[in-house]
């Protein structure tokens, strides 16, 4: 079973409460889940800390996501909990600050990962905040058992990167149509959010607003004038 597992939390030091900030009338985390619904998967899960579940549960239900709560700082354990609870074999990992995920590139990298039976797959060269990671459940469970550093547990996949002798890693340069490493699409600051509001509004009239090439083109039209 392949599951999209989205990690999100309420508190943020640089942009407090950003998950609930309204992006075109809906909370940011809802817009992220809506985008992720365009990626093929068997199951979709919002994995959050215990202190966020009351705020997130109705939003998850509205967008067809299961919800799971776990440790706030040990995000890796949240993923392991999801794997064990739902019998997942492959995880598409996404984060709650990225409403402009390239859904076509996400589907492509997951297809590559499954064809190669890779433990970890992710594209290089796409905009910051545009990508997902495809990770085997067995690799995440092993990391959950062996990783001890706080950074490894908070950021989920660094233990895999650091141990290429243990895991099969597939980290190719993205196809040209998705390459734009200079573009920043993630939301971490008020400036990021203000730019996201403008971009989201502009994309509403596009035929395929979650396709990478469409987002890149519209971003360049708006901000590279």
PETACOR-V394200 format. One record per pair of residues at least 12 apart in sequence whose C-alpha atoms are under 7 Angstrom apart, sorted by the first residue. I is the first residue (numbers start at 0). J is the second residue. If there is no record, write none. Layout:
# PETACOR-V394200
i	j
I	J
I	J
This chain:
# PETACOR-V394200
i	j
0	41
0	87
0	88
0	89
1	40
1	41
1	42
1	87
1	88
1	89
1	90
2	40
2	41
2	42
2	43
2	87
2	89
2	90
2	91
3	40
3	42
3	43
3	44
3	90
3	91
3	92
4	43
4	44
4	45
4	46
4	90
4	91
4	92
4	93
5	44
5	45
5	46
5	92
5	93
5	94
5	95
6	45
6	46
6	47
6	93
6	94
6	95
7	46
7	47
7	94
7	95
8	47
8	48
8	51
9	51
13	187
13	188
14	187
14	188
14	189
18	95
22	196
23	196
28	95
29	58
30	98
31	95
31	97
31	98
32	62
33	62
34	98
34	100
34	209
35	102
37	102
38	102
38	105
38	106
39	106
43	64
43	65
44	64
44	65
44	66
45	59
45	64
45	65
45	66
45	67
46	66
46	67
46	68
46	77
47	67
47	68
47	69
48	68
48	69
48	70
48	71
49	68
49	69
49	70
52	68
72	153
73	152
73	153
74	152
74	153
74	154
74	155
75	143
75	152
75	153
75	155
76	143
79	139
79	140
79	143
82	136
87	136
88	135
88	136
89	134
89	135
89	136
90	133
90	134
90	135
90	136
91	131
91	132
91	133
91	134
92	131
92	132
92	133
93	131
96	185
96	186
96	187
97	128
97	129
97	184
97	185
97	186
99	129
99	184
99	209
100	128
100	129
100	130
100	209
101	129
101	130
101	209
101	210
101	211
102	209
102	210
103	210
103	211
104	211
105	130
105	131
108	120
108	121
109	133
112	133
117	167
117	168
117	169
118	134
118	135
118	138
118	166
118	167
118	168
119	133
119	134
119	135
119	167
119	168
119	169
120	132
120	133
120	134
120	168
120	169
120	170
121	133
121	169
121	170
122	170
122	171
122	172
122	173
123	170
123	171
123	172
123	173
124	172
124	173
124	178
124	179
124	180
125	173
125	177
125	178
125	179
125	180
126	179
126	180
126	181
126	182
126	183
126	184
127	180
127	182
127	183
127	184
127	185
128	183
128	184
128	185
129	184
142	158
146	158
176	212
177	211
177	212
198	218
